Amino acid sequence: MSIGIFEQALRTLRVESPHFAAVSRHTPKRVSRWFKWLAPGLLIKRWLFISVSGILLTSLGVAIWVGLTPIYRLMGLTSELLETAARIVPSYISGPAAVALGVFLVFWGQTRTVGSITEVLKPESDEELVDMLMAHRRLNRGPKIVAIGGGTGLSTLLRGLKDYSANITAIVTVADDGGSSGRLRREIGVLPPGDIRNCIAALADEEKLLTELFQYRFRAGDGLVGHSFGNLFLTAMSEIAGDLERAIAASSKVLAVRGRVLPATLSDVRLWAEMEDGRRIEGESNITAARGKIATIGCTPSAPPALPAALRAIQEADYIIMGPGSLYTSVIPNLLVPEIRAAIAQSKAPRIYVANIMTQPGETDGYSTSDHIRAIDRVCGMRLFDAVVVHRRSPSAHTLIRYAQDGSYPVFLDREDVAKLGRRIVAANIMEEDLETGYVRHHPERLARVLVRWYGATHGFKFQDAA
């Protein structure tokens, strides 16, 4: 199956960016739309002025060209017509009326032109081009954010952050060896695409449809059963483009991804963990299944080289966020790349860690917030972040019972120990709870709002509210 087929199938996706509020609730919709074109930052007014100047200059040039010389005769005729009009209608009425009519005609012509262009570019979209331009300008003025992690936690974070900035770089672990990703890794030799697939879908404009498409798992077919479409898509793109980095870049263009997704390394990284009972467990999926207490974690090769683009993103970042996600199998694997953790340590940007809401059996049994922090500091041998985001409230009794059956409990916030570690605590209500299934996760919009407000409060950056 060629990339052209994928492009043809996905070209019908419709961009659904947030709508902006009207200039006034009492202003007619069409008039409000015209005023939007004068909003600061769209770079429209200067080109509108140049267009009007060009029209006047062109008209003058044509008059000279066709022989209306000397030109003062044309100007004299115009003057006589204006004087006659002023005698019939007072100048304080005719002047403003002429100006209003001229401005109306210019705006009408411009908006109809833009409307025609919009119909061609976005034939099925109800959104006005001016709204799309305003959203584009707002997002591109956002800070350069680097989010580091993996699993569903990172994709949840990206889903909320993309409404505040288009300058997002997600650095994703490639240590996954379970499920469809693990099968492709063993059978074809590609880097596991699962976490990267989730992040691409989260950053896409048509997120809901693309997520359903990428998460679709085949239920029949020799060799296809259990594989997700997104994993096969990225695997095919890797074969076509030459490596995973180029495959992600090409996929991002096709799928209108807002930001970048980068693997932490292109090396074939395999995790290992030594348990407190002396066992050595090989493989990311086996570590959690071993149900032991992790004493040491590492990877093979021991010092994989970082992707250069990932290092540049960290060095240029205005804001670095780690987590949420499985501590030992999603967050820490990125920090096992020496150049990645060194770049984070050297960065002057604010750095924050998003703690998990619940403990994870087989990884963080009995862990408090400070235990999560110590685990990261122990692996890195240095302090990498300045603050930690924690959820303020406990889940419902129904949810607590469901999690307790699996040996999972809320992560306890031990404030004094966190303070001794020199971290600032950012406590907020950032949980989304499904009362029917009894599952909890971070709420994308609430989490993103807390993160950008903390950044803005500490660094004087004012985010425009996401619609």
Summary of the structure (lengths in Angstrom):
residues: 467
radius of gyration: 28.7
end to end distance: 38.6
largest distance: 103.2
contacts: 1483
relative contact order: 0.10
helix: 51%
strand: 14%
